């Protein structure tokens, strides 16, 4: 396949490129240079997009402004990149008869936390509750794509949970509640290039959770009970390393629909986080790191 990849210099874009490049021609576009990027430019240019998409089979659109840009860049720039940029990608795909568009979105749209003493149980049926300009523009882009999807342009929306480097103890807990390995994110995008079904589909992509919905009260108020019951190996690992277990878990993302609809399954759980820490991987931050822990 010939695949156009926007945001190819970014963290997720690089992972997707790595998952595809050995078997497909991948044309990366990004305004920041990197070895995964062929065209260094602002992607939000219809002439550029139309030229690059000629003869392409699919486009994966990861380029966007994200949560760390909120308050630093004006809201108008979020609209230009996240909404208008997505519209241009879809328009170019239609003009060049590209048959599939895979869009990178975020679980941050849901914005749900503890309610009535129970942690939020977030599935693909959960109604989004956007808070920031980032959330609002990503949701607007999804709505735009839902409207253009048809028999000629299949759209797949990947709502990925957090996958950036954080302190290892946080990442380990997130990996079973509301986080995912970037390689699993890339695999979900690859799977979305070929699955069948309705023209428009959207999926939560998150690590496998051992919890059940009936655990919600314990997760919110006394998660140690649920952790000891559902994932004792993690409890043992935390005890051995002298790490404190969380006093509350506010939300769990459930990605079982993606396993059915995309034929995708996450491969990297909390044990991989610990293994990465032990081998000093840059994917995991050491405990006590001064790096700010940012929310979605």
C-alpha distance (Angstrom), angle and dihedral (degrees) to the residues before:
residue distance angle dihedral
X1 . . .
X2 3.77 . .
X3 3.80 107.4 .
X4 3.80 128.8 -175.1
X5 3.81 112.5 -148.4
X6 3.80 121.1 -166.5
X7 3.79 118.4 -160.5
X8 3.80 89.8 28.0
X9 3.81 94.4 156.6
X10 3.80 93.5 55.5
X11 3.77 126.4 94.1
X12 3.79 96.2 -99.0
X13 3.79 93.3 37.0
X14 3.78 91.7 55.0
X15 3.81 91.3 50.1
X16 3.81 91.3 50.3
X17 3.79 91.3 47.6
X18 3.80 89.8 51.5
X19 3.82 91.1 50.8
X20 3.82 93.0 50.6
X21 3.79 110.6 29.7
X22 3.80 98.3 81.5
X23 3.81 92.2 61.9
X24 3.81 106.2 21.8
X25 3.78 141.1 44.1
X26 3.80 105.5 -107.3
X27 3.79 120.4 -169.2
X28 3.77 109.3 -162.8
X29 3.80 123.3 -156.8
X30 3.79 122.5 -169.1
X31 3.78 137.1 139.6
X32 3.81 89.2 -130.7
X33 3.81 116.8 69.1
X34 3.79 119.4 -120.5
X35 3.78 137.1 147.9
X36 3.82 90.4 -99.6
X37 3.81 91.8 55.7
X38 3.79 123.0 84.6
X39 3.80 98.5 173.6
X40 3.80 118.1 45.3
X41 3.79 105.4 -158.7
X42 3.78 145.0 102.5
X43 3.81 102.1 -79.1
X44 3.83 94.1 -147.0
X45 3.80 93.4 91.0
X46 3.80 117.5 108.1
X47 3.80 94.4 -157.2
X48 3.80 91.6 52.3
X49 3.81 93.9 44.6
X50 3.80 93.4 48.3
X51 3.79 91.6 49.7
X52 3.80 93.9 48.5
X53 3.81 94.4 45.4
X54 3.80 95.4 54.7
X55 3.80 106.0 121.5
X56 3.81 93.5 4.2
X57 3.79 122.4 139.5
X58 3.79 97.0 -155.5
X59 3.78 145.1 -1.9
X60 3.79 125.9 -142.1
X61 3.78 110.4 -159.0
X62 3.81 112.5 -159.1
X63 3.82 99.6 141.8
X64 3.81 112.0 115.4
X65 3.75 147.1 124.1
X66 3.80 111.1 -98.6
X67 3.80 142.4 -159.2
X68 3.84 94.8 -76.0
X69 3.81 88.9 60.2
X70 3.82 92.9 58.6
X71 3.80 109.8 112.6
X72 3.80 91.5 11.1
X73 3.80 99.6 69.8
X74 3.82 123.5 38.5
X75 3.79 120.6 -99.8
X76 3.80 89.0 -115.5
X77 3.80 89.8 64.9
X78 3.81 90.4 53.0
X79 3.79 88.4 53.5
X80 3.82 92.5 46.8
X81 3.80 94.9 49.9
X82 3.79 104.8 29.9
X83 3.80 101.2 35.7
X84 3.80 109.6 19.4
X85 3.79 91.1 36.0
X86 3.78 90.5 54.4
X87 3.81 90.3 48.3
X88 3.81 89.3 53.8
X89 3.80 91.9 49.4
X90 3.81 90.3 52.2
X91 3.81 92.0 45.3
X92 3.79 92.2 50.8
X93 3.81 90.8 47.3
X94 3.80 90.5 53.0
X95 3.81 92.7 46.4
X96 3.81 92.7 51.9
X97 3.82 95.8 39.2
X98 3.79 94.6 -116.9
X99 3.79 103.8 171.8
X100 3.81 102.1 -152.2
X101 3.79 137.2 38.6
X102 3.80 121.6 -172.1
X103 3.80 114.0 -165.1
X104 3.80 126.2 -162.0
X105 3.78 111.9 -137.8
X106 3.80 134.0 159.3
X107 3.80 142.4 -113.1
X108 3.81 86.7 -136.8
X109 3.81 85.0 88.1
X110 3.78 89.7 78.1
X111 3.77 96.1 60.1
X112 3.81 92.0 -176.4
X113 3.79 124.3 149.9
X114 3.80 137.8 160.4
X115 3.80 112.8 -20.3
X116 3.80 125.0 -177.3
X117 3.78 91.6 -13.0
X118 3.80 94.6 -52.0
X119 3.79 130.0 102.0
X120 3.79 117.1 -114.5
X121 3.81 114.5 -94.9
X122 3.80 103.8 -152.8
X123 3.80 120.4 -163.4
X124 3.79 134.5 160.9
X125 3.80 87.8 -87.7
X126 3.81 93.8 57.6
X127 3.81 113.8 113.6
X128 3.84 112.7 -120.7
X129 3.80 118.8 -114.4
X130 3.83 104.1 -163.8
X131 3.80 117.9 -164.1
X132 3.82 111.7 170.6
X133 3.79 132.5 45.5
X134 3.80 86.6 -103.2
X135 3.80 91.9 59.2
X136 3.79 93.8 42.9
X137 3.80 94.4 50.9
X138 3.80 94.2 46.4
X139 3.79 89.8 50.3
X140 3.82 90.1 48.2
X141 3.80 89.3 52.0
X142 3.80 90.4 51.7
X143 3.80 90.5 50.9
X144 3.80 90.8 50.2
X145 3.80 91.4 51.6
X146 3.79 92.8 47.3
X147 3.81 87.9 57.3
X148 3.82 95.7 50.5
X149 3.81 98.0 42.9
X150 3.81 112.9 110.0
X151 3.80 143.2 136.7
X152 3.81 89.9 -64.4
X153 3.81 98.6 45.6
X154 3.81 117.8 36.6
X155 3.81 113.4 -162.1
X156 3.79 125.9 -156.8
X157 3.81 119.6 -173.5
X158 3.80 117.3 -158.0
X159 3.81 111.0 -159.0
X160 3.79 99.4 -165.1
X161 3.79 125.1 -166.8
X162 3.81 123.2 -136.3
X163 3.79 114.3 -54.2
X164 3.82 106.4 160.6
X165 3.83 123.2 114.7
X166 3.79 114.3 -81.9
X167 3.79 136.8 157.4
X168 3.79 108.4 -55.2
X169 3.81 96.7 -119.6
X170 3.81 90.8 54.2
X171 3.78 93.3 44.8
X172 3.80 92.3 50.9
X173 3.81 91.8 54.9
X174 3.80 92.7 41.9
X175 3.79 90.6 51.7
X176 3.83 89.3 67.1
X177 3.81 96.6 36.8
X178 3.81 116.4 25.7
X179 3.79 111.2 -13.9
X180 3.79 138.8 81.9
X181 3.79 140.6 -168.3
X182 3.81 113.3 -101.2
X183 3.82 89.3 -128.1
X184 3.79 89.5 58.9
X185 3.80 88.6 49.9
X186 3.80 89.0 53.8
X187 3.80 91.5 48.8
X188 3.81 90.1 53.3
X189 3.81 90.6 54.1
X190 3.79 90.5 49.9
X191 3.81 91.1 50.0
X192 3.81 89.8 49.6
X193 3.79 90.4 60.4
X194 3.79 93.5 72.0
X195 3.80 113.8 20.0
X196 3.79 120.0 119.4
X197 3.80 132.4 -133.4
X198 3.81 137.1 73.9
X199 3.80 119.2 8.7
X200 3.81 92.4 -113.5
X201 3.80 122.5 44.5
X202 3.81 133.0 161.2
X203 3.78 129.5 -169.9
X204 3.79 140.7 -174.0
X205 3.79 109.8 -125.9
X206 3.79 113.0 -160.2
X207 3.77 140.0 133.4
X208 3.78 119.3 -77.8
X209 3.79 111.1 -86.4
X210 3.81 120.6 -147.3
X211 3.79 91.1 -157.5
X212 3.79 129.5 101.0
X213 3.77 126.9 -144.7
X214 3.79 90.4 -107.7
X215 3.83 88.1 64.6
X216 3.81 92.5 67.9
X217 3.81 97.6 102.5
X218 3.79 93.5 48.0
X219 3.81 91.5 46.5
X220 3.79 91.2 55.2
X221 3.79 99.0 43.6
X222 3.81 109.5 17.4
X223 3.82 110.5 10.3
X224 3.80 93.7 168.0
X225 3.79 88.6 76.1
X226 3.80 92.0 53.5
X227 3.81 92.4 42.6
X228 3.80 93.2 51.6
X229 3.78 90.4 47.9
X230 3.80 100.3 43.3
X231 3.81 105.9 27.3
X232 3.83 111.5 17.4
X233 3.82 92.1 162.0
X234 3.78 90.0 65.8
X235 3.81 91.1 49.5
X236 3.80 90.0 51.1
X237 3.80 91.6 48.5
X238 3.81 92.1 50.4
X239 3.81 91.6 48.3
X240 3.80 92.0 49.4
X241 3.80 91.0 51.7
X242 3.79 94.5 43.8
X243 3.78 93.7 -117.4
X244 3.77 122.6 149.5
X245 3.78 118.1 -121.3
X246 3.81 116.3 -126.1
X247 3.79 119.3 -87.9
X248 3.80 91.6 -146.1
X249 3.80 138.9 10.9
X250 3.78 112.0 -154.2
X251 3.81 104.3 -170.1
X252 3.79 145.1 10.0
X253 3.80 124.4 -156.7
X254 3.80 115.5 -148.6
X255 3.80 117.5 -154.8
X256 3.80 101.4 177.4
X257 3.82 91.9 119.2
X258 3.80 89.7 62.5
X259 3.78 90.2 53.7
X260 3.80 89.3 57.5
X261 3.79 100.8 34.9
X262 3.80 99.2 39.9
X263 3.77 101.2 24.7
X264 3.81 85.8 -123.9
X265 3.79 129.5 141.4
X266 3.83 128.8 177.9
X267 3.78 114.5 -112.3
X268 3.80 103.2 -170.8
X269 3.79 119.8 69.7
X270 3.81 135.1 169.3
X271 3.80 91.1 -67.2
X272 3.80 89.5 64.3
X273 3.81 89.8 53.7
X274 3.81 89.6 55.9
X275 3.80 92.0 45.5
X276 3.81 90.9 50.6
X277 3.80 90.4 50.7
X278 3.79 91.2 50.6
X279 3.79 92.3 52.9
X280 3.82 92.5 45.2
X281 3.79 94.2 -114.6
X282 3.79 115.4 -179.6
X283 3.81 86.9 -133.0
X284 3.81 91.2 77.0
X285 3.78 128.9 48.3
X286 3.81 120.4 -138.5
X287 3.79 120.5 -111.6
X288 3.78 110.9 -90.5
X289 3.78 93.2 31.9
X290 3.79 112.8 156.5
X291 3.80 90.7 -141.4
X292 3.78 110.1 123.5
X293 3.78 115.0 -108.1
X294 3.78 104.8 -131.4
X295 3.77 125.4 -163.1
X296 3.78 123.9 -127.9
